[in-house]
Amino acid sequence: MTDETNREEEELRDEEDVYTPISEKEKIPWPSMMMTFIGMWVSLYSVAIGYSIGMQLSVKLAILSCIVGYGIAGIIAGFVGEIGRRTGLASYVLAQGPLGWIGMMLLTLMMFTVLSFGSIGLQADAIGRAACELFANLTPYRLVVSGLICAVMMTSGIIGIKLMTKVSWVTMPFFFVVTVIATIIAVNQFGGFGAALAIENHQMTFSRAVFLNAGAWGGFVMLMADVSRFLKTKKETFTVIPIAFVFGSIPPICGVLLGATVQQPLEALFPALGIGALGFLAIFGAGWTTNDNNAYSAGLALSTALYQIKKVRRSRVTLLVGALGIMGAMTGIGQLGFFEWIAGFHGSFNMSFVGVLIAHYYVISKDSYVQANGLAGVVSWLLVGVLCFFEILPVPFITATIVSFILYLILFNYVEKPLFGQKEVECYVPYRLARAAAEETK
């Protein structure tokens, strides 16, 4: 490499540089990491999925679907999280291994858009709707309110993981307490837990409910390495992450009971129970902890994509994430129908990629870095994702992971490897540096 390239590689030796593994000195104690993980998937989003399921499926089955869905997601997330901890690399750089540069670029740009405009925007707008339900005089300005809420949420995602953990420590306990109180009030008003558990609804299947609960966090399961790279040991990975998912299942279970008993639009939930102000503060904080993780991962995605042309700081490109999230929030997409669509998308395409990722790093590249051509990875990811999104495969969240895992190993070993060979590298580098190195070799 040239001197200029070497100087460039010596810069940004922290979480700002997506191609630099997180060093031991930058690791974070597991209690703070657990609270960060809980903050990732405890949100208005999780309550909304449970709320929607509770209105469409019998309550006992709906609660069971939350437990099963989150349990499956937690186990798979542990395996993905260990890849991040072991390598110290973020998810999108890891994607370069099985998908190649072109596939990795497709994934990063797709996730940048879906997380920024979609996941961030819908959650900020849902909280904006709740604000206008509480303060009726804000209703004419709801889209502006949603945009301002989104802007506040972006601050910790831009600054980085240490501030994100602090936000989680402040907001999570409060959210849990208020959500449980709201659930007790709603159930008592309905006639007690016996009456609530006896509610029968048949507009949704149990399989679909499990898919939505697990799929709601398919994005974070796929992107687990973005945050798990700050864990210190393998033991922490396989205890902290699953335990955080156990806590994460509580809000959607509350959501089930609330949706089944209150039977009102989600934004009217807390005012209808007489705790409008407390409820708003709780969901604002919970939405913040999820959206700053969305912003952080979307920033990593865009930074990885731009890195192929020029090295840029993650925090700088996360400003663009925030701008797109504000645009999404101001389009008014925070409705239950869009929550379900996003959950279905994540549970299909993200989980099909998870199967590819696990196959690559636990079977193909377990003792080294293998840079694949990308044929097997891209075909397995997209084909299985489509089959699961349209529910052609049963229990999509699980089959997305299993089928893509098997298909990738078959296509890699019997199609891609015979055609293109297997290339082992010392570390992953962006395309421009690999091309420069190849030209120097010539």
Protein Blocks (a to p, Z undefined) as FASTA:
>chain_A
ZZklmmmmmgoiafklmklccdfklpccfklmmmmmmmmmgcfklmmmmmmmmmmgcfkl
mmmmmmmmmmmmmmmmmmmmmmmmmnopafklmmmmmnommlmmmmmmmmmmmmmmmmmm
mmmmmmmmmmmmmmmmlmmmmmmmmmmmmmmmmmmmmnommlmmmmmmmmmmmmmmmmmm
mmmmmmmmnnpjklmmmpccfkbcfklmmmmmmmmmmmmmmmmmmmmmmpmbfklmmmmm
mmmmmmmmmmmmmmmmmmmmnopafklmmmmnopmmmmmmmmmmmmmmmmmmmmmmmmmm
mmmmmmmmoccdfklmmmmmmmmmmmmmmnopacfklmmmmmmmmmmmmmmmmmmmmmmm
mmmmmmbccddfhlmmmmmmmmmmmmmmnomaghkllmmmmmmmmmmmmmmmmmmmmmno
paddfbdcdfklmmmmmmmmZZ
